[in-house]
Amino acid sequence: MKLIALALTAACALSAAGCTSTQQVYASKDQINQAARAVVGTSLIGARGSTRADQDKIDETVAGLSGARAWTQSECARHDAAQQ
């Protein structure tokens, strides 16, 4: 029983230490904009969806957002089902 209490105390202490040792970091609006541009990209600019090249631009943008996990798995599954 004492071993279990010791293990639980150690686990609580480690959890508390892990949660309180993280320093907060602030991002400026410019940094957030740069991060968003890195994820989304700029290839969508000027695309209208009327040509194959436009569709490629749209697909590239969606791939970036998908890679950043902007959509949930259920949303991706619904999209895949709609494409078939």
N, CA, C and O atoms as a Maestro MAE file, in Angstrom:
{
 s_m_m2io_version
 :::
 2.0.0
}

f_m_ct {
 s_m_title
 :::
 protein
 m_atom[336] {
  # First column is atom index #
  i_m_mmod_type
  r_m_x_coord
  r_m_y_coord
  r_m_z_coord
  i_m_residue_number
  s_m_chain_name
  s_m_pdb_residue_name
  s_m_pdb_atom_name
  i_m_atomic_number
  :::
  1 25 0.812 -1.184 0.000 1 A "MET " " N  " 7
  2 3 0.000 0.000 0.000 1 A "MET " " CA " 6
  3 2 0.867 1.265 0.000 1 A "MET " " C  " 6
  4 15 0.555 2.247 -0.673 1 A "MET " " O  " 8
  5 25 1.965 1.219 0.770 2 A "LYS " " N  " 7
  6 3 2.855 2.379 0.811 2 A "LYS " " CA " 6
  7 2 3.547 2.579 -0.532 2 A "LYS " " C  " 6
  8 15 3.821 3.712 -0.929 2 A "LYS " " O  " 8
  9 25 3.827 1.489 -1.228 3 A "LEU " " N  " 7
  10 3 4.465 1.585 -2.540 3 A "LEU " " CA " 6
  11 2 3.533 2.263 -3.544 3 A "LEU " " C  " 6
  12 15 3.975 3.072 -4.360 3 A "LEU " " O  " 8
  13 25 2.252 1.932 -3.481 4 A "ILE " " N  " 7
  14 3 1.268 2.558 -4.371 4 A "ILE " " CA " 6
  15 2 1.144 4.045 -4.053 4 A "ILE " " C  " 6
  16 15 1.093 4.867 -4.969 4 A "ILE " " O  " 8
  17 25 1.095 4.398 -2.792 5 A "ALA " " N  " 7
  18 3 1.004 5.802 -2.388 5 A "ALA " " CA " 6
  19 2 2.234 6.571 -2.834 5 A "ALA " " C  " 6
  20 15 2.133 7.712 -3.286 5 A "ALA " " O  " 8
  21 25 3.398 5.942 -2.706 6 A "LEU " " N  " 7
  22 3 4.630 6.589 -3.149 6 A "LEU " " CA " 6
  23 2 4.619 6.801 -4.661 6 A "LEU " " C  " 6
  24 15 5.021 7.859 -5.146 6 A "LEU " " O  " 8
  25 25 4.160 5.797 -5.404 7 A "ALA " " N  " 7
  26 3 4.099 5.907 -6.864 7 A "ALA " " CA " 6
  27 2 3.123 6.998 -7.289 7 A "ALA " " C  " 6
  28 15 3.421 7.780 -8.191 7 A "ALA " " O  " 8
  29 25 1.966 7.055 -6.648 8 A "LEU " " N  " 7
  30 3 0.990 8.094 -6.970 8 A "LEU " " CA " 6
  31 2 1.509 9.484 -6.627 8 A "LEU " " C  " 6
  32 15 1.277 10.432 -7.377 8 A "LEU " " O  " 8
  33 25 2.206 9.615 -5.510 9 A "THR " " N  " 7
  34 3 2.784 10.901 -5.125 9 A "THR " " CA " 6
  35 2 3.841 11.337 -6.133 9 A "THR " " C  " 6
  36 15 3.894 12.504 -6.521 9 A "THR " " O  " 8
  37 25 4.679 10.399 -6.553 10 A "ALA " " N  " 7
  38 3 5.711 10.710 -7.544 10 A "ALA " " CA " 6
  39 2 5.073 11.110 -8.875 10 A "ALA " " C  " 6
  40 15 5.520 12.057 -9.523 10 A "ALA " " O  " 8
  41 25 4.035 10.389 -9.275 11 A "ALA " " N  " 7
  42 3 3.353 10.711 -10.528 11 A "ALA " " CA " 6
  43 2 2.723 12.095 -10.468 11 A "ALA " " C  " 6
  44 15 2.806 12.853 -11.435 11 A "ALA " " O  " 8
  45 25 2.105 12.429 -9.369 12 A "CYS " " N  " 7
  46 3 1.503 13.761 -9.205 12 A "CYS " " CA " 6
  47 2 2.563 14.854 -9.224 12 A "CYS " " C  " 6
  48 15 2.371 15.904 -9.837 12 A "CYS " " O  " 8
  49 25 3.666 14.608 -8.559 13 A "ALA " " N  " 7
  50 3 4.750 15.601 -8.521 13 A "ALA " " CA " 6
  51 2 5.326 15.820 -9.919 13 A "ALA " " C  " 6
  52 15 5.570 16.959 -10.318 13 A "ALA " " O  " 8
  53 25 5.541 14.749 -10.653 14 A "LEU " " N  " 7
  54 3 6.074 14.881 -12.014 14 A "LEU " " CA " 6
  55 2 5.083 15.581 -12.931 14 A "LEU " " C  " 6
  56 15 5.475 16.392 -13.771 14 A "LEU " " O  " 8
  57 25 3.802 15.270 -12.772 15 A "SER " " N  " 7
  58 3 2.774 15.932 -13.592 15 A "SER " " CA " 6
  59 2 2.733 17.426 -13.301 15 A "SER " " C  " 6
  60 15 2.674 18.242 -14.221 15 A "SER " " O  " 8
  61 25 2.763 17.773 -12.051 16 A "ALA " " N  " 7
  62 3 2.737 19.182 -11.674 16 A "ALA " " CA " 6
  63 2 3.974 19.909 -12.186 16 A "ALA " " C  " 6
  64 15 3.881 21.037 -12.670 16 A "ALA " " O  " 8
  65 25 5.112 19.273 -12.080 17 A "ALA " " N  " 7
  66 3 6.353 19.897 -12.561 17 A "ALA " " CA " 6
  67 2 6.311 20.077 -14.074 17 A "ALA " " C  " 6
  68 15 6.757 21.101 -14.591 17 A "ALA " " O  " 8
  69 25 5.783 19.099 -14.777 18 A "GLY " " N  " 7
  70 3 5.698 19.189 -16.230 18 A "GLY " " CA " 6
  71 2 4.734 20.259 -16.694 18 A "GLY " " C  " 6
  72 15 4.980 20.918 -17.704 18 A "GLY " " O  " 8
  73 25 3.651 20.439 -15.979 19 A "CYS " " N  " 7
  74 3 2.632 21.415 -16.377 19 A "CYS " " CA " 6
  75 2 3.022 22.843 -16.034 19 A "CYS " " C  " 6
  76 15 2.560 23.778 -16.687 19 A "CYS " " O  " 8
  77 25 3.854 23.029 -15.034 20 A "THR " " N  " 7
  78 3 4.179 24.383 -14.603 20 A "THR " " CA " 6
  79 2 5.501 24.888 -15.148 20 A "THR " " C  " 6
  80 15 5.842 26.052 -14.935 20 A "THR " " O  " 8
  81 25 6.251 24.054 -15.840 21 A "SER " " N  " 7
  82 3 7.565 24.495 -16.299 21 A "SER " " CA " 6
  83 2 7.557 25.042 -17.715 21 A "SER " " C  " 6
  84 15 8.600 25.465 -18.214 21 A "SER " " O  " 8
  85 25 6.409 25.045 -18.370 22 A "THR " " N  " 7
  86 3 6.329 25.531 -19.739 22 A "THR " " CA " 6
  87 2 6.162 27.042 -19.745 22 A "THR " " C  " 6
  88 15 5.253 27.578 -19.110 22 A "THR " " O  " 8
  89 25 7.035 27.716 -20.458 23 A "GLN " " N  " 7
  90 3 6.979 29.167 -20.535 23 A "GLN " " CA " 6
  91 2 6.001 29.576 -21.628 23 A "GLN " " C  " 6
  92 15 5.987 28.974 -22.702 23 A "GLN " " O  " 8
  93 25 5.184 30.592 -21.366 24 A "GLN " " N  " 7
  94 3 4.260 31.085 -22.366 24 A "GLN " " CA " 6
  95 2 5.030 31.855 -23.427 24 A "GLN " " C  " 6
  96 15 5.978 32.581 -23.131 24 A "GLN " " O  " 8
  97 25 4.595 31.676 -24.672 25 A "VAL " " N  " 7
  98 3 5.220 32.360 -25.791 25 A "VAL " " CA " 6
  99 2 4.133 33.130 -26.524 25 A "VAL " " C  " 6
  100 15 3.060 32.591 -26.798 25 A "VAL " " O  " 8
  101 25 4.405 34.370 -26.837 26 A "TYR " " N  " 7
  102 3 3.443 35.207 -27.538 26 A "TYR " " CA " 6
  103 2 3.881 35.362 -28.988 26 A "TYR " " C  " 6
  104 15 5.066 35.514 -29.282 26 A "TYR " " O  " 8
  105 25 2.904 35.320 -29.884 27 A "ALA " " N  " 7
  106 3 3.186 35.493 -31.304 27 A "ALA " " CA " 6
  107 2 2.559 36.798 -31.776 27 A "ALA " " C  " 6
  108 15 1.425 37.122 -31.425 27 A "ALA " " O  " 8
  109 25 3.304 37.528 -32.564 28 A "SER " " N  " 7
  110 3 2.768 38.771 -33.106 28 A "SER " " CA " 6
  111 2 1.826 38.455 -34.264 28 A "SER " " C  " 6
  112 15 1.813 37.334 -34.772 28 A "SER " " O  " 8
  113 25 1.056 39.426 -34.669 29 A "LYS " " N  " 7
  114 3 0.139 39.250 -35.790 29 A "LYS " " CA " 6
  115 2 0.918 38.880 -37.050 29 A "LYS " " C  " 6
  116 15 0.462 38.060 -37.847 29 A "LYS " " O  " 8
  117 25 2.076 39.475 -37.228 30 A "ASP " " N  " 7
  118 3 2.902 39.180 -38.396 30 A "ASP " " CA " 6
  119 2 3.385 37.728 -38.380 30 A "ASP " " C  " 6
  120 15 3.406 37.069 -39.419 30 A "ASP " " O  " 8
  121 25 3.768 37.235 -37.212 31 A "GLN " " N  " 7
  122 3 4.210 35.853 -37.109 31 A "GLN " " CA " 6
  123 2 3.070 34.878 -37.398 31 A "GLN " " C  " 6
  124 15 3.276 33.846 -38.037 31 A "GLN " " O  " 8
  125 25 1.877 35.208 -36.928 32 A "ILE " " N  " 7
  126 3 0.713 34.365 -37.192 32 A "ILE " " CA " 6
  127 2 0.387 34.377 -38.681 32 A "ILE " " C  " 6
  128 15 0.071 33.333 -39.252 32 A "ILE " " O  " 8
  129 25 0.460 35.535 -39.310 33 A "ASN " " N  " 7
  130 3 0.212 35.631 -40.746 33 A "ASN " " CA " 6
  131 2 1.223 34.815 -41.543 33 A "ASN " " C  " 6
  132 15 0.856 34.127 -42.496 33 A "ASN " " O  " 8
  133 25 2.487 34.888 -41.157 34 A "GLN " " N  " 7
  134 3 3.517 34.115 -41.852 34 A "GLN " " CA " 6
  135 2 3.295 32.621 -41.697 34 A "GLN " " C  " 6
  136 15 3.497 31.862 -42.645 34 A "GLN " " O  " 8
  137 25 2.880 32.192 -40.512 35 A "ALA " " N  " 7
  138 3 2.604 30.774 -40.285 35 A "ALA " " CA " 6
  139 2 1.419 30.314 -41.133 35 A "ALA " " C  " 6
  140 15 1.448 29.230 -41.716 35 A "ALA " " O  " 8
  141 25 0.392 31.134 -41.196 36 A "ALA " " N  " 7
  142 3 -0.779 30.782 -42.006 36 A "ALA " " CA " 6
  143 2 -0.405 30.700 -43.484 36 A "ALA " " C  " 6
  144 15 -0.849 29.790 -44.184 36 A "ALA " " O  " 8
  145 25 0.397 31.631 -43.959 37 A "ARG " " N  " 7
  146 3 0.829 31.598 -45.362 37 A "ARG " " CA " 6
  147 2 1.683 30.366 -45.651 37 A "ARG " " C  " 6
  148 15 1.632 29.812 -46.749 37 A "ARG " " O  " 8
  149 25 2.466 29.941 -44.664 38 A "ALA " " N  " 7
  150 3 3.291 28.750 -44.856 38 A "ALA " " CA " 6
  151 2 2.433 27.495 -44.975 38 A "ALA " " C  " 6
  152 15 2.768 26.578 -45.725 38 A "ALA " " O  " 8
  153 25 1.331 27.457 -44.236 39 A "VAL " " N  " 7
  154 3 0.439 26.295 -44.288 39 A "VAL " " CA " 6
  155 2 -0.414 26.324 -45.551 39 A "VAL " " C  " 6
  156 15 -0.487 25.334 -46.279 39 A "VAL " " O  " 8
  157 25 -1.060 27.460 -45.809 40 A "VAL " " N  " 7
  158 3 -2.009 27.557 -46.913 40 A "VAL " " CA " 6
  159 2 -1.298 27.780 -48.241 40 A "VAL " " C  " 6
  160 15 -1.708 27.239 -49.268 40 A "VAL " " O  " 8
  161 25 -0.249 28.566 -48.220 41 A "GLY " " N  " 7
  162 3 0.443 28.885 -49.461 41 A "GLY " " CA " 6
  163 2 -0.213 30.057 -50.161 41 A "GLY " " C  " 6
  164 15 -1.177 30.636 -49.661 41 A "GLY " " O  " 8
  165 25 0.316 30.400 -51.322 42 A "THR " " N  " 7
  166 3 -0.214 31.526 -52.083 42 A "THR " " CA " 6
  167 2 -0.614 31.109 -53.488 42 A "THR " " C  " 6
  168 15 -0.895 31.963 -54.329 42 A "THR " " O  " 8
  169 25 -0.644 29.813 -53.753 43 A "SER " " N  " 7
  170 3 -0.934 29.353 -55.107 43 A "SER " " CA " 6
  171 2 -2.392 29.578 -55.494 43 A "SER " " C  " 6
  172 15 -2.710 29.586 -56.683 43 A "SER " " O  " 8
  173 25 -3.276 29.758 -54.535 44 A "LEU " " N  " 7
  174 3 -4.694 29.937 -54.831 44 A "LEU " " CA " 6
  175 2 -4.992 31.305 -55.439 44 A "LEU " " C  " 6
  176 15 -6.043 31.497 -56.050 44 A "LEU " " O  " 8
  177 25 -4.088 32.241 -55.277 45 A "ILE " " N  " 7
  178 3 -4.305 33.596 -55.788 45 A "ILE " " CA " 6
  179 2 -4.488 33.549 -57.304 45 A "ILE " " C  " 6
  180 15 -3.638 33.040 -58.035 45 A "ILE " " O  " 8
  181 25 -5.608 34.086 -57.753 46 A "GLY " " N  " 7
  182 3 -5.900 34.151 -59.179 46 A "GLY " " CA " 6
  183 2 -6.586 32.915 -59.745 46 A "GLY " " C  " 6
  184 15 -7.005 32.927 -60.903 46 A "GLY " " O  " 8
  185 25 -6.710 31.858 -58.965 47 A "ALA " " N  " 7
  186 3 -7.361 30.640 -59.465 47 A "ALA " " CA " 6
  187 2 -8.869 30.830 -59.475 47 A "ALA " " C  " 6
  188 15 -9.451 31.337 -58.517 47 A "ALA " " O  " 8
  189 25 -9.487 30.419 -60.566 48 A "ARG " " N  " 7
  190 3 -10.935 30.535 -60.687 48 A "ARG " " CA " 6
  191 2 -11.607 29.163 -60.820 48 A "ARG " " C  " 6
  192 15 -12.834 29.072 -60.785 48 A "ARG " " O  " 8
  193 25 -10.827 28.116 -60.968 49 A "GLY " " N  " 7
  194 3 -11.385 26.779 -61.077 49 A "GLY " " CA " 6
  195 2 -11.860 26.410 -62.464 49 A "GLY " " C  " 6
  196 15 -12.488 25.367 -62.646 49 A "GLY " " O  " 8
  197 25 -11.572 27.248 -63.446 50 A "SER " " N  " 7
  198 3 -12.082 26.988 -64.796 50 A "SER " " CA " 6
  199 2 -11.114 26.183 -65.661 50 A "SER " " C  " 6
  200 15 -11.509 25.654 -66.700 50 A "SER " " O  " 8
  201 25 -9.865 26.085 -65.249 51 A "THR " " N  " 7
  202 3 -8.889 25.320 -66.034 51 A "THR " " CA " 6
  203 2 -8.251 24.251 -65.152 51 A "THR " " C  " 6
  204 15 -8.397 24.264 -63.930 51 A "THR " " O  " 8
  205 25 -7.545 23.333 -65.793 52 A "ARG " " N  " 7
  206 3 -6.843 22.281 -65.054 52 A "ARG " " CA " 6
  207 2 -5.759 22.898 -64.160 52 A "ARG " " C  " 6
  208 15 -5.534 22.421 -63.048 52 A "ARG " " O  " 8
  209 25 -5.095 23.941 -64.631 53 A "ALA " " N  " 7
  210 3 -4.065 24.610 -63.829 53 A "ALA " " CA " 6
  211 2 -4.689 25.250 -62.587 53 A "ALA " " C  " 6
  212 15 -4.104 25.220 -61.505 53 A "ALA " " O  " 8
  213 25 -5.888 25.832 -62.754 54 A "ASP " " N  " 7
  214 3 -6.594 26.402 -61.598 54 A "ASP " " CA " 6
  215 2 -6.932 25.320 -60.592 54 A "ASP " " C  " 6
  216 15 -6.769 25.513 -59.387 54 A "ASP " " O  " 8
  217 25 -7.407 24.168 -61.087 55 A "GLN " " N  " 7
  218 3 -7.750 23.079 -60.184 55 A "GLN " " CA " 6
  219 2 -6.515 22.578 -59.444 55 A "GLN " " C  " 6
  220 15 -6.605 22.213 -58.272 55 A "GLN " " O  " 8
  221 25 -5.373 22.556 -60.106 56 A "ASP " " N  " 7
  222 3 -4.125 22.162 -59.449 56 A "ASP " " CA " 6
  223 2 -3.778 23.132 -58.317 56 A "ASP " " C  " 6
  224 15 -3.312 22.715 -57.257 56 A "ASP " " O  " 8
  225 25 -4.008 24.427 -58.547 57 A "LYS " " N  " 7
  226 3 -3.756 25.421 -57.507 57 A "LYS " " CA " 6
  227 2 -4.674 25.197 -56.308 57 A "LYS " " C  " 6
  228 15 -4.243 25.289 -55.159 57 A "LYS " " O  " 8
  229 25 -5.927 24.904 -56.586 58 A "ILE " " N  " 7
  230 3 -6.887 24.638 -55.517 58 A "ILE " " CA " 6
  231 2 -6.477 23.388 -54.744 58 A "ILE " " C  " 6
  232 15 -6.500 23.377 -53.514 58 A "ILE " " O  " 8
  233 25 -6.102 22.333 -55.472 59 A "ASP " " N  " 7
  234 3 -5.681 21.089 -54.825 59 A "ASP " " CA " 6
  235 2 -4.453 21.300 -53.946 59 A "ASP " " C  " 6
  236 15 -4.355 20.721 -52.864 59 A "ASP " " O  " 8
  237 25 -3.525 22.117 -54.404 60 A "GLU " " N  " 7
  238 3 -2.311 22.393 -53.633 60 A "GLU " " CA " 6
  239 2 -2.646 23.108 -52.325 60 A "GLU " " C  " 6
  240 15 -2.061 22.814 -51.283 60 A "GLU " " O  " 8
  241 25 -3.584 24.043 -52.386 61 A "THR " " N  " 7
  242 3 -4.006 24.757 -51.188 61 A "THR " " CA " 6
  243 2 -4.698 23.820 -50.214 61 A "THR " " C  " 6
  244 15 -4.427 23.854 -49.014 61 A "THR " " O  " 8
  245 25 -5.587 22.986 -50.725 62 A "VAL " " N  " 7
  246 3 -6.299 22.036 -49.876 62 A "VAL " " CA " 6
  247 2 -5.324 21.051 -49.250 62 A "VAL " " C  " 6
  248 15 -5.499 20.664 -48.095 62 A "VAL " " O  " 8
  249 25 -4.304 20.639 -49.989 63 A "ALA " " N  " 7
  250 3 -3.308 19.711 -49.446 63 A "ALA " " CA " 6
  251 2 -2.573 20.327 -48.268 63 A "ALA " " C  " 6
  252 15 -2.291 19.639 -47.288 63 A "ALA " " O  " 8
  253 25 -2.258 21.615 -48.349 64 A "GLY " " N  " 7
  254 3 -1.592 22.285 -47.232 64 A "GLY " " CA " 6
  255 2 -2.468 22.336 -45.997 64 A "GLY " " C  " 6
  256 15 -2.004 22.087 -44.884 64 A "GLY " " O  " 8
  257 25 -3.731 22.658 -46.197 65 A "LEU " " N  " 7
  258 3 -4.665 22.707 -45.068 65 A "LEU " " CA " 6
  259 2 -4.908 21.315 -44.496 65 A "LEU " " C  " 6
  260 15 -5.036 21.144 -43.284 65 A "LEU " " O  " 8
  261 25 -4.970 20.332 -45.374 66 A "SER " " N  " 7
  262 3 -5.171 18.962 -44.915 66 A "SER " " CA " 6
  263 2 -3.960 18.486 -44.114 66 A "SER " " C  " 6
  264 15 -4.110 17.824 -43.087 66 A "SER " " O  " 8
  265 25 -2.776 18.820 -44.581 67 A "GLY " " N  " 7
  266 3 -1.556 18.454 -43.868 67 A "GLY " " CA " 6
  267 2 -1.462 19.119 -42.507 67 A "GLY " " C  " 6
  268 15 -0.856 18.573 -41.586 67 A "GLY " " O  " 8
  269 25 -2.059 20.292 -42.377 68 A "ALA " " N  " 7
  270 3 -2.061 21.005 -41.095 68 A "ALA " " CA " 6
  271 2 -3.209 20.548 -40.205 68 A "ALA " " C  " 6
  272 15 -3.404 21.078 -39.112 68 A "ALA " " O  " 8
  273 25 -3.953 19.580 -40.670 69 A "ARG " " N  " 7
  274 3 -5.096 19.009 -39.942 69 A "ARG " " CA " 6
  275 2 -6.152 20.067 -39.613 69 A "ARG " " C  " 6
  276 15 -6.659 20.141 -38.494 69 A "ARG " " O  " 8
  277 25 -6.466 20.881 -40.620 70 A "ALA " " N  " 7
  278 3 -7.499 21.893 -40.449 70 A "ALA " " CA " 6
  279 2 -8.881 21.263 -40.414 70 A "ALA " " C  " 6
  280 15 -9.820 21.847 -39.872 70 A "ALA " " O  " 8
  281 25 -9.008 20.072 -40.991 71 A "TRP " " N  " 7
  282 3 -10.281 19.362 -40.996 71 A "TRP " " CA " 6
  283 2 -10.179 18.117 -40.133 71 A "TRP " " C  " 6
  284 15 -9.100 17.546 -39.968 71 A "TRP " " O  " 8
  285 25 -11.320 17.701 -39.583 72 A "THR " " N  " 7
  286 3 -11.351 16.495 -38.765 72 A "THR " " CA " 6
  287 2 -11.361 15.266 -39.669 72 A "THR " " C  " 6
  288 15 -11.590 15.375 -40.874 72 A "THR " " O  " 8
  289 25 -11.113 14.101 -39.082 73 A "GLN " " N  " 7
  290 3 -11.125 12.861 -39.857 73 A "GLN " " CA " 6
  291 2 -12.501 12.598 -40.445 73 A "GLN " " C  " 6
  292 15 -12.606 12.100 -41.565 73 A "GLN " " O  " 8
  293 25 -13.556 12.923 -39.709 74 A "SER " " N  " 7
  294 3 -14.909 12.688 -40.233 74 A "SER " " CA " 6
  295 2 -15.201 13.603 -41.419 74 A "SER " " C  " 6
  296 15 -15.885 13.196 -42.359 74 A "SER " " O  " 8
  297 25 -14.692 14.828 -41.385 75 A "GLU " " N  " 7
  298 3 -14.878 15.734 -42.523 75 A "GLU " " CA " 6
  299 2 -14.135 15.221 -43.752 75 A "GLU " " C  " 6
  300 15 -14.649 15.294 -44.868 75 A "GLU " " O  " 8
  301 25 -12.944 14.710 -43.549 76 A "CYS " " N  " 7
  302 3 -12.183 14.144 -44.671 76 A "CYS " " CA " 6
  303 2 -12.892 12.911 -45.233 76 A "CYS " " C  " 6
  304 15 -12.926 12.708 -46.447 76 A "CYS " " O  " 8
  305 25 -13.451 12.097 -44.352 77 A "ALA " " N  " 7
  306 3 -14.165 10.899 -44.797 77 A "ALA " " CA " 6
  307 2 -15.403 11.285 -45.606 77 A "ALA " " C  " 6
  308 15 -15.698 10.658 -46.623 77 A "ALA " " O  " 8
  309 25 -16.131 12.316 -45.161 78 A "ARG " " N  " 7
  310 3 -17.298 12.783 -45.931 78 A "ARG " " CA " 6
  311 2 -16.881 13.303 -47.296 78 A "ARG " " C  " 6
  312 15 -17.568 13.061 -48.288 78 A "ARG " " O  " 8
  313 25 -15.764 14.015 -47.357 79 A "HIS " " N  " 7
  314 3 -15.270 14.528 -48.632 79 A "HIS " " CA " 6
  315 2 -14.890 13.379 -49.550 79 A "HIS " " C  " 6
  316 15 -15.236 13.383 -50.731 79 A "HIS " " O  " 8
  317 25 -14.178 12.393 -49.011 80 A "ASP " " N  " 7
  318 3 -13.784 11.230 -49.819 80 A "ASP " " CA " 6
  319 2 -14.998 10.495 -50.353 80 A "ASP " " C  " 6
  320 15 -15.006 10.062 -51.505 80 A "ASP " " O  " 8
  321 25 -16.029 10.350 -49.521 81 A "ALA " " N  " 7
  322 3 -17.251 9.663 -49.953 81 A "ALA " " CA " 6
  323 2 -17.968 10.449 -51.050 81 A "ALA " " C  " 6
  324 15 -18.525 9.857 -51.974 81 A "ALA " " O  " 8
  325 25 -17.955 11.773 -50.951 82 A "ALA " " N  " 7
  326 3 -18.611 12.610 -51.954 82 A "ALA " " CA " 6
  327 2 -17.884 12.583 -53.283 82 A "ALA " " C  " 6
  328 15 -18.504 12.780 -54.328 82 A "ALA " " O  " 8
  329 25 -16.578 12.343 -53.265 83 A "GLN " " N  " 7
  330 3 -15.790 12.321 -54.496 83 A "GLN " " CA " 6
  331 2 -15.980 11.052 -55.307 83 A "GLN " " C  " 6
  332 15 -15.673 11.014 -56.498 83 A "GLN " " O  " 8
  333 25 -16.490 10.008 -54.654 84 A "GLN " " N  " 7
  334 3 -16.632 8.724 -55.365 84 A "GLN " " CA " 6
  335 2 -17.896 8.608 -56.127 84 A "GLN " " C  " 6
  336 15 -18.139 7.585 -56.767 84 A "GLN " " O  " 8
  :::
 }
 m_bond[335] {
  # First column is bond index #
  i_m_from
  i_m_to
  i_m_order
  :::
  1 1 2 1
  2 2 3 1
  3 3 4 2
  4 3 5 1
  5 5 6 1
  6 6 7 1
  7 7 8 2
  8 7 9 1
  9 9 10 1
  10 10 11 1
  11 11 12 2
  12 11 13 1
  13 13 14 1
  14 14 15 1
  15 15 16 2
  16 15 17 1
  17 17 18 1
  18 18 19 1
  19 19 20 2
  20 19 21 1
  21 21 22 1
  22 22 23 1
  23 23 24 2
  24 23 25 1
  25 25 26 1
  26 26 27 1
  27 27 28 2
  28 27 29 1
  29 29 30 1
  30 30 31 1
  31 31 32 2
  32 31 33 1
  33 33 34 1
  34 34 35 1
  35 35 36 2
  36 35 37 1
  37 37 38 1
  38 38 39 1
  39 39 40 2
  40 39 41 1
  41 41 42 1
  42 42 43 1
  43 43 44 2
  44 43 45 1
  45 45 46 1
  46 46 47 1
  47 47 48 2
  48 47 49 1
  49 49 50 1
  50 50 51 1
  51 51 52 2
  52 51 53 1
  53 53 54 1
  54 54 55 1
  55 55 56 2
  56 55 57 1
  57 57 58 1
  58 58 59 1
  59 59 60 2
  60 59 61 1
  61 61 62 1
  62 62 63 1
  63 63 64 2
  64 63 65 1
  65 65 66 1
  66 66 67 1
  67 67 68 2
  68 67 69 1
  69 69 70 1
  70 70 71 1
  71 71 72 2
  72 71 73 1
  73 73 74 1
  74 74 75 1
  75 75 76 2
  76 75 77 1
  77 77 78 1
  78 78 79 1
  79 79 80 2
  80 79 81 1
  81 81 82 1
  82 82 83 1
  83 83 84 2
  84 83 85 1
  85 85 86 1
  86 86 87 1
  87 87 88 2
  88 87 89 1
  89 89 90 1
  90 90 91 1
  91 91 92 2
  92 91 93 1
  93 93 94 1
  94 94 95 1
  95 95 96 2
  96 95 97 1
  97 97 98 1
  98 98 99 1
  99 99 100 2
  100 99 101 1
  101 101 102 1
  102 102 103 1
  103 103 104 2
  104 103 105 1
  105 105 106 1
  106 106 107 1
  107 107 108 2
  108 107 109 1
  109 109 110 1
  110 110 111 1
  111 111 112 2
  112 111 113 1
  113 113 114 1
  114 114 115 1
  115 115 116 2
  116 115 117 1
  117 117 118 1
  118 118 119 1
  119 119 120 2
  120 119 121 1
  121 121 122 1
  122 122 123 1
  123 123 124 2
  124 123 125 1
  125 125 126 1
  126 126 127 1
  127 127 128 2
  128 127 129 1
  129 129 130 1
  130 130 131 1
  131 131 132 2
  132 131 133 1
  133 133 134 1
  134 134 135 1
  135 135 136 2
  136 135 137 1
  137 137 138 1
  138 138 139 1
  139 139 140 2
  140 139 141 1
  141 141 142 1
  142 142 143 1
  143 143 144 2
  144 143 145 1
  145 145 146 1
  146 146 147 1
  147 147 148 2
  148 147 149 1
  149 149 150 1
  150 150 151 1
  151 151 152 2
  152 151 153 1
  153 153 154 1
  154 154 155 1
  155 155 156 2
  156 155 157 1
  157 157 158 1
  158 158 159 1
  159 159 160 2
  160 159 161 1
  161 161 162 1
  162 162 163 1
  163 163 164 2
  164 163 165 1
  165 165 166 1
  166 166 167 1
  167 167 168 2
  168 167 169 1
  169 169 170 1
  170 170 171 1
  171 171 172 2
  172 171 173 1
  173 173 174 1
  174 174 175 1
  175 175 176 2
  176 175 177 1
  177 177 178 1
  178 178 179 1
  179 179 180 2
  180 179 181 1
  181 181 182 1
  182 182 183 1
  183 183 184 2
  184 183 185 1
  185 185 186 1
  186 186 187 1
  187 187 188 2
  188 187 189 1
  189 189 190 1
  190 190 191 1
  191 191 192 2
  192 191 193 1
  193 193 194 1
  194 194 195 1
  195 195 196 2
  196 195 197 1
  197 197 198 1
  198 198 199 1
  199 199 200 2
  200 199 201 1
  201 201 202 1
  202 202 203 1
  203 203 204 2
  204 203 205 1
  205 205 206 1
  206 206 207 1
  207 207 208 2
  208 207 209 1
  209 209 210 1
  210 210 211 1
  211 211 212 2
  212 211 213 1
  213 213 214 1
  214 214 215 1
  215 215 216 2
  216 215 217 1
  217 217 218 1
  218 218 219 1
  219 219 220 2
  220 219 221 1
  221 221 222 1
  222 222 223 1
  223 223 224 2
  224 223 225 1
  225 225 226 1
  226 226 227 1
  227 227 228 2
  228 227 229 1
  229 229 230 1
  230 230 231 1
  231 231 232 2
  232 231 233 1
  233 233 234 1
  234 234 235 1
  235 235 236 2
  236 235 237 1
  237 237 238 1
  238 238 239 1
  239 239 240 2
  240 239 241 1
  241 241 242 1
  242 242 243 1
  243 243 244 2
  244 243 245 1
  245 245 246 1
  246 246 247 1
  247 247 248 2
  248 247 249 1
  249 249 250 1
  250 250 251 1
  251 251 252 2
  252 251 253 1
  253 253 254 1
  254 254 255 1
  255 255 256 2
  256 255 257 1
  257 257 258 1
  258 258 259 1
  259 259 260 2
  260 259 261 1
  261 261 262 1
  262 262 263 1
  263 263 264 2
  264 263 265 1
  265 265 266 1
  266 266 267 1
  267 267 268 2
  268 267 269 1
  269 269 270 1
  270 270 271 1
  271 271 272 2
  272 271 273 1
  273 273 274 1
  274 274 275 1
  275 275 276 2
  276 275 277 1
  277 277 278 1
  278 278 279 1
  279 279 280 2
  280 279 281 1
  281 281 282 1
  282 282 283 1
  283 283 284 2
  284 283 285 1
  285 285 286 1
  286 286 287 1
  287 287 288 2
  288 287 289 1
  289 289 290 1
  290 290 291 1
  291 291 292 2
  292 291 293 1
  293 293 294 1
  294 294 295 1
  295 295 296 2
  296 295 297 1
  297 297 298 1
  298 298 299 1
  299 299 300 2
  300 299 301 1
  301 301 302 1
  302 302 303 1
  303 303 304 2
  304 303 305 1
  305 305 306 1
  306 306 307 1
  307 307 308 2
  308 307 309 1
  309 309 310 1
  310 310 311 1
  311 311 312 2
  312 311 313 1
  313 313 314 1
  314 314 315 1
  315 315 316 2
  316 315 317 1
  317 317 318 1
  318 318 319 1
  319 319 320 2
  320 319 321 1
  321 321 322 1
  322 322 323 1
  323 323 324 2
  324 323 325 1
  325 325 326 1
  326 326 327 1
  327 327 328 2
  328 327 329 1
  329 329 330 1
  330 330 331 1
  331 331 332 2
  332 331 333 1
  333 333 334 1
  334 334 335 1
  335 335 336 2
  :::
 }
}
